[in-house]
């Protein structure tokens, strides 16, 4: 995961987690620029500490990218701007689906300056900012993968973080690389490849079924993100 600067500005609204006070990021593994591994371990930790269901069925890994590998996100710790905007080549967050209608779905983003976790609606409004006018090459696409499937099939040997001479672009985590249950050592590229042309046309029961059963989940546009989570029972 790499970033670049974006010449843009926008105001940021404040919000609170009245029923969900921030839990803090300190208990969770976080290695800068290795967001996919951070989310993999985050899902495992949320299951172990009882914040999520023990089988992880209420958790989803969400990859954000596009054809150009240029996606602006606001309120990011890596930014040097007051509005926290960064252009990532891709980013990965965790969304927790909650059945109680009185409770918001939650976004767990270890790279965000927003409360941890934040309600999905707040995260969309303040980090994705769909109302902010962007050039088409900056439109975001979302690959949503059910956490139990993600933790079974995902693998990374971190090759994407090395330059042409084999040097690290950013220091790697100290723990061992993630290997899939079937022995696959690297498939991050499969999760990162996404195009707006491949997003679902509408959210239906078949979309939810695909999400809950397929290795690479489903692709949706930013206007469909909240709708999809509202359709998951």
C-alpha positions as CSV (number, residue, x, y, z in Angstrom):
1,X,0.0,0.0,0.0
2,X,1.5,3.3,-1.1
3,X,0.2,6.9,-1.1
4,X,0.6,10.2,-2.9
5,X,-0.6,13.7,-2.4
6,X,-3.9,15.1,-3.6
7,X,-4.5,18.8,-4.3
8,X,-8.0,19.0,-2.8
9,X,-9.7,20.5,0.2
10,X,-12.9,19.9,2.0
11,X,-14.4,20.6,5.5
12,X,-14.8,17.7,7.9
13,X,-17.8,17.3,10.1
14,X,-17.5,16.0,13.7
15,X,-19.3,13.0,15.0
16,X,-19.5,10.8,18.1
17,X,-20.1,7.2,19.0
18,X,-22.8,7.6,21.6
19,X,-23.5,3.9,21.9
20,X,-20.1,2.7,20.7
21,X,-17.2,4.4,22.5
22,X,-13.9,4.0,20.7
23,X,-12.0,1.0,21.9
24,X,-8.5,2.2,20.9
25,X,-6.1,0.8,18.4
26,X,-3.3,-0.2,20.8
27,X,-4.5,-3.9,21.3
28,X,-4.3,-4.5,17.5
29,X,-1.4,-5.2,15.2
30,X,-0.6,-2.3,12.9
31,X,2.2,-2.2,10.5
32,X,2.1,0.9,8.2
33,X,1.4,0.2,4.5
34,X,0.4,-3.4,5.2
35,X,-3.3,-2.8,5.6
36,X,-4.4,-6.1,4.2
37,X,-2.4,-8.0,6.9
38,X,-3.5,-5.6,9.6
39,X,-7.2,-6.4,8.7
40,X,-6.5,-10.1,8.5
41,X,-5.1,-10.0,12.1
42,X,-7.8,-7.5,13.2
43,X,-10.6,-9.9,12.2
44,X,-8.9,-12.7,14.2
45,X,-8.5,-10.5,17.2
46,X,-12.1,-9.2,17.2
47,X,-13.2,-12.9,17.1
48,X,-10.9,-13.9,20.0
49,X,-11.8,-11.0,22.3
50,X,-15.6,-11.4,21.9
51,X,-16.2,-8.1,20.1
52,X,-17.2,-10.0,17.0
53,X,-18.8,-13.4,16.7
54,X,-16.5,-16.3,17.3
55,X,-16.8,-17.6,13.7
56,X,-16.3,-14.1,12.3
57,X,-19.6,-14.2,10.4
58,X,-20.4,-10.6,11.2
59,X,-17.1,-9.3,9.8
60,X,-16.1,-8.3,6.3
61,X,-12.8,-7.3,4.7
62,X,-13.3,-4.4,2.3
63,X,-10.7,-3.7,-0.3
64,X,-10.8,-0.3,-1.9
65,X,-9.1,0.5,-5.2
66,X,-9.8,1.2,-8.9
67,X,-8.4,0.7,-12.4
68,X,-5.8,3.4,-12.0
69,X,-4.8,2.4,-8.4
70,X,-5.5,5.9,-7.3
71,X,-8.1,6.3,-4.6
72,X,-8.5,9.4,-2.3
73,X,-9.5,8.8,1.3
74,X,-9.8,11.5,4.0
75,X,-8.9,11.4,7.7
76,X,-5.9,9.1,7.2
77,X,-3.0,9.1,9.6
78,X,-0.4,9.0,6.8
79,X,-1.6,12.4,5.4
80,X,0.4,15.5,5.9
81,X,-2.6,17.7,5.3
82,X,-5.1,19.2,7.7
83,X,-8.0,17.4,6.1
84,X,-6.1,14.0,6.3
85,X,-6.5,13.2,2.6
86,X,-4.2,10.6,1.0
87,X,-4.3,8.9,-2.4
88,X,-3.7,5.2,-1.8
89,X,-3.1,2.7,-4.5
90,X,-5.4,0.5,-2.4
91,X,-6.7,0.3,1.1
92,X,-8.3,-2.4,3.3
93,X,-10.7,-1.9,6.1
94,X,-13.0,-4.2,8.2
95,X,-16.7,-3.7,8.4
96,X,-18.8,-5.3,11.2
97,X,-22.4,-6.0,10.3
98,X,-24.8,-5.7,13.3
99,X,-28.3,-7.1,13.3
100,X,-29.8,-4.8,15.9
101,X,-31.5,-2.0,14.0
102,X,-30.7,0.4,16.8
103,X,-27.0,-0.1,16.4
104,X,-24.9,1.1,13.4
105,X,-22.6,-1.1,11.4
106,X,-19.0,-0.4,12.3
107,X,-15.9,0.4,10.3
108,X,-12.5,-0.7,11.8
109,X,-9.8,1.3,10.1
110,X,-6.4,1.2,11.8
111,X,-5.1,3.9,9.5
112,X,-7.9,6.4,10.2
113,X,-7.9,9.4,12.5
114,X,-11.7,8.9,13.1
115,X,-12.9,7.1,16.3
116,X,-12.0,3.4,16.3
117,X,-14.4,2.0,15.3
118,X,-16.7,4.4,13.5
119,X,-20.3,4.0,12.3
120,X,-20.4,3.0,8.7
121,X,-22.4,6.1,7.7
122,X,-19.9,8.3,9.4
123,X,-17.0,6.7,7.8
124,X,-18.6,7.0,4.3
125,X,-19.4,10.6,4.9
126,X,-16.0,11.6,6.3
127,X,-13.5,9.3,4.7
128,X,-15.1,8.4,1.3
129,X,-16.9,11.7,0.9
130,X,-19.2,10.7,-2.0
131,X,-20.5,14.3,-2.2
132,X,-16.9,15.5,-3.1
133,X,-16.6,15.9,-6.8
134,X,-13.8,13.8,-8.2
135,X,-12.4,13.2,-11.6
136,X,-13.5,9.8,-12.9
137,X,-10.0,8.2,-12.5
138,X,-10.4,8.7,-8.7
139,X,-13.7,6.9,-8.4
140,X,-13.5,4.2,-5.7
141,X,-14.5,0.5,-6.2
142,X,-15.1,-1.8,-3.2
143,X,-14.4,-5.6,-3.1
144,X,-16.2,-6.9,-0.1
145,X,-15.2,-10.4,1.2
146,X,-16.8,-12.3,4.1
147,X,-14.1,-12.6,6.8
148,X,-14.4,-16.4,7.4
149,X,-13.6,-16.8,3.7
150,X,-11.0,-14.1,3.6
151,X,-9.1,-15.7,6.5
152,X,-9.2,-19.1,4.8
153,X,-8.0,-18.2,1.4
154,X,-6.0,-14.9,1.7
155,X,-2.2,-15.1,1.3
156,X,0.7,-12.7,1.0
157,X,4.4,-13.2,0.8
158,X,4.8,-9.4,0.7
159,X,6.4,-9.4,-2.8
160,X,4.4,-6.3,-3.7
161,X,6.3,-4.3,-1.1
162,X,9.8,-4.8,-2.7
163,X,11.4,-2.8,-5.4
164,X,13.0,-4.2,-8.5
165,X,16.2,-4.9,-6.6
166,X,14.5,-6.8,-3.8
167,X,14.6,-4.0,-1.2
168,X,11.7,-3.2,1.0
169,X,9.6,-0.1,0.2
170,X,8.5,-0.1,3.8
171,X,9.7,-2.3,6.7
172,X,7.6,-5.5,6.9
173,X,5.9,-6.9,9.9
174,X,8.0,-9.0,12.3
175,X,5.6,-12.0,12.2
176,X,5.6,-14.7,9.6
177,X,3.9,-14.2,6.2
178,X,0.3,-15.2,5.8
179,X,-0.2,-18.5,3.9
180,X,-3.7,-19.7,2.9
181,X,-5.2,-22.9,4.2
182,X,-4.7,-24.6,0.8
183,X,-1.0,-23.6,0.7
184,X,-1.2,-20.6,-1.5
185,X,1.6,-18.2,-0.7
186,X,0.5,-15.0,-2.5
187,X,-2.8,-13.9,-4.0
188,X,-3.1,-10.3,-2.9
189,X,-3.2,-9.2,-6.5
190,X,-6.5,-11.1,-7.0
191,X,-8.2,-9.0,-4.3
192,X,-6.7,-5.7,-5.6
193,X,-7.7,-6.1,-9.2
194,X,-11.0,-4.3,-9.7
195,X,-12.8,-2.2,-12.2
196,X,-16.0,-0.1,-12.0
197,X,-17.2,-2.0,-15.1
198,X,-17.3,-5.2,-13.0
199,X,-19.4,-3.8,-10.1
200,X,-22.9,-5.3,-9.6
201,X,-25.7,-3.5,-11.4
202,X,-28.1,-3.8,-8.5
203,X,-28.0,-5.2,-5.0
204,X,-30.2,-8.3,-4.6
205,X,-30.4,-11.7,-2.8
206,X,-28.0,-13.1,-5.4
207,X,-25.4,-10.4,-4.5
208,X,-25.6,-11.4,-0.8
209,X,-25.4,-15.1,-1.7
210,X,-22.2,-14.4,-3.7
211,X,-20.7,-12.3,-0.9
212,X,-21.2,-15.1,1.6
213,X,-19.9,-17.9,-0.5
214,X,-17.3,-16.7,-3.0
215,X,-13.5,-16.4,-2.4
216,X,-13.3,-12.9,-3.9
217,X,-16.7,-11.7,-2.6
218,X,-18.5,-9.0,-4.6
219,X,-17.6,-5.7,-6.3
220,X,-19.7,-2.6,-5.6
221,X,-19.5,1.1,-6.3
222,X,-19.4,3.7,-3.5
223,X,-23.1,4.4,-3.9
224,X,-23.9,0.8,-3.2
225,X,-21.7,0.2,-0.1
226,X,-24.2,1.0,2.6
227,X,-27.1,-0.6,0.7
228,X,-25.3,-3.9,0.5
229,X,-24.7,-4.1,4.3
230,X,-28.4,-3.2,4.8
231,X,-29.4,-6.3,2.8
232,X,-27.3,-8.8,4.7
233,X,-29.5,-10.6,7.2
